[in-house]
């Protein structure tokens, strides 16, 4: 419930010994596969549905993207995964992605990306505490379905990096798939 707090992200992260920095994380990411069908499907969905809940966003906007990714990349995908480090760092993430060296969390929100980012940042801190191999990379995304913000854990400097760019679908579907391909890895 950290997204409900009326506190600046950097102040919240400082409470857990983490810094906060905005920067461009992903550059020159391109989809490896033809995404025209996915992009057309997302455009159709956006044009024809009224999104009245977080569940609708998850089912009709995020799920088609993750299913597309599963067709082209090898990774484990879990929905509604519980993460527990301690009483202050626990919760359920909407989507959890794992391969041999990368981990990612995708958090769906109904309206507010900024508050959702606070929740994502806390989930990333919990995940960082749970993953012992410091070589593993940890990423995250918060989305309202049409807008996506990405993050990465700088594990060496204990900093949450928030990408300074918002990715919008369906217009930037190729860029979104490229970023997810990078995050998922091989």
Secondary structure, DSSP 8 states (H G I E B T S, - for coil): -GGG--S-HHHHHHTTT-EEEEE----S---SS--HHHHHHHHHHHHH----SHHHHIIIIIHHHHHHHHHHS--EEEEEEEEESSSSSEEEEEEEEE-SSEEEEEEE-SS-HHHHHHHHHHHHHHHHHH---TTSEEEEEEE-SSEEEEEEEETTTTEEEEES--EETTTTHHHHHHHHHHHH--
